[in-house]
Amino acid sequence: MSQPSTLTAIKKLRAATGAGVMEAKRALDKAKGNLEEAKKVITAAGIVKAEKQADRQAESGMVFAYIHHTQLSGTIIELNCETDFVAKTSDFQSLAKELALQVNSMNPSSVDDLLNQEYIRDPQITVSELVKQTAAKVGENVKVKRFQRFQVGEKA
């Protein structure tokens, strides 16, 4: 690969994964320049990184509310991380929204049930893997603490 295309590939990989410059370069080198393979390398490394963070305290975070466009159902979810700085990032907030949509669509019975479900936007991964990917991106432990789904007409 020539230098300009290497820089272009690194930029594309960073935009797609949130990886650092050197991490993107190493992944591309390992994948012999193949962008899709490099994404897999980074994803695998990110999941390992997230698993190492899993024992750290996650007492900051946010509560996110989602109301379906029909206004017949909605979800409130508490998503935790280690610092309020990370809770304010777009990656963390996007994860909270995706999890609320997942809960509203699939109506899991517990946090464990939610984490074991196929992710509705990408059935190739579980919700747990989605959480780990975000944890790797933000560099902190991320935990789904609790959620509640509401449906018009359901008994409390």
N, C-alpha and C positions, 0 to 999 in steps of 0.2 A: 504494500500500500504506500502511496506517496504521502508526504507530509500534509498537504492540504486536505486530502481525503481522510487522513487519520484524525486531524483536528475536527473535521466535520462529523465523522463517526463518533468521536468522543462527545461532542456537543449533543448529538442526537441521543446517544445512550444516556447521558446525564439528564436530558430533558425527560426521557421516558421513565427513568428509574430513580432520579434524585441522588444518584451516586456521586461521590467526589471525583475529581479529575483523575487522580492516580488509580482509584478503584476502577473507574471506567476504562482507563488505558490497560490495566492489568487484565481485566475481563476480555477486552478486545484482543489482546495478545493471546490469551488462553484460547479464545474462540477463533483464532486465525482470521480476524477481521469480520466475521459473520455477526451482524448486529443482533439477530434473533437468538443466536447461541450465547452471545455476551449478556443479553438480558437474563437468560436462564442462569448463567454463572453468578450474576449479581443477586438474583432472587434467592438462589441457594445459599449464598454467603450471608445475605440479609436475614434469612430464617435462622441460621446458626447464631448470628449476632443477637437476634431477638431472644432466642432461647437462653443465651447467657445472661440477658438482662431480666429474665422472668422472675428472679428472686428478689429484685429490688422493690422497695416500697413505691406504691403508686397511689398517693393520697391527694393529688391535685386533679384537675380535670374540668369537665363541664357536663351540664345537663342539656340535652338537645330534644326539642319537640318537633314532631312531624305530623302534619294533618293532611290526609289524602285529599285530592282535589274535589272529591265528591262530598267531603266533610262528613262522611259516615264512619270513618275510622281514623285513629291517630295513635301515635306512639310517643312515649317519653322514655329516654334512655340516659343513664349515667355512665359516662366513659371516663376512666381515670388514667392519669399519667403521673410522672414524677414532679413536674414543675408547672407553674402557671404559664411560663413562657411557651412551652410546647403546646399547652391547651389552646393558646391563641393562634397557632399556626394553621395555615390553610389545609395542610395534610391531615392534621388531627381533626379539624372541624369537618372535613370532607368524609373522613372515616365515620364520625358520629352520624352524619346524615345517611351514609350508605347502610350503617347498621340499623338505624331507625326505619329505613325503607325495607330492609330485610325482615325485620320483626313485623312490620305492618303487613307485608305480603305473605309471609310464611307462618306467622303466628306460633313461634316456638314456645314450649312450655316452661323452659328454664334457660339460664345462661349457658349451661353445658349443651343443651339441645341446640341452641342458636349457633354455638361455636362449631358444632359437628355438621351443620347443614352445608350443602353446596351453596356457594355464593350465587345469587340470582343473576348477576351480570356476567359471571364467568364460571360455569359449572365445572371447569377444570380444577378449581381450587375450593377449599372450604372457607367458611367465615373465619375460622381460627388462623388459617394461612394469610388471609387478608389483614387481620389484626397484626400478625407477626411482620408482614411486609411494611406496614405503617410504623411499627415499633422500630424496625431497622432503619427506616428513612429518617425518623425524628430522633433516633439515638436514645430513646428512653423506653422503659417498661410501659406497656399500654394494656389496660385490663377493662373488660366490660364488667361493671359492678352490678347493675340491675336494669330492668326495664319493665314497663307496663304498657300493654296495648289496650286500647279502648275501641269498642264497636257499638254503634247506635243499636239499641234493642237488646244488648247482652245484659244479663243479670250480673250484679257486682259480686 
